[in-house]
Amino acid sequence: MTRADLEINQQDMWRILVFEQRTALTLAVEMLLRCQLSPEQILTKTAMALEGSHHDS
């Protein structure tokens, strides 16, 4: 697989993630803009929530 192929695959994965998890990602971005927590804490919590939603489906 070439570097270009990997980049295309990565772009497709991001599109799928954003499409399937739009609400969770929107909330994470809003929290990053407004919340007192560190960005690392917010992204960790979001990743855990996404992981949990993945197991629920």
N, C-alpha and C positions, 0 to 999 in steps of 0.2 A: 504494500500500500504506500502510495506516495504522500508527501507532505500535503499536497493539494487535496488529495482524497481525505486525509485526516481532518483538514480544516473544514471541508464540506460536511463530513460526518458530525463534527463538533457543532457546526451551525445548525444542522438538522436537529440535533439533540436539544439545543437551547430553544429552538422553535417549539418543539414538542413539549418541553418542560413549561415554557411560558403559556402555551395554549392550555395544557392540562391543569396547571397550578396558578392560574392568573390571580385568583383572589388572595391566596397565601403570599404570593410575591408582591402584590400591590400593598398588602398590609405591612410587609417587611420594609418596603421602600418608604412608606409613610412613617413607620417607626424610626427608620434611619434619619429621616428629616426632622422629626419632632421629639423623639424620646431622649431621656437622660442616660439610658444604657449605652454602653460602648457598642460600636458597630460589630465587633466580634461576638458580643453576647447576643445581639439581635440576630445575626446570621446563624449562630449556633442554635438558637431557639427555633428559627425558621427551618433549618435543616432537620431538626428533630421532628418538627411538625410534619414536614414533607415526608420524612421516612415513615412516620406513623400513618399518614394517609395512603402511602404506597401499600402498606400491609393490610389496610382496610379494604382495598379494592380487589 
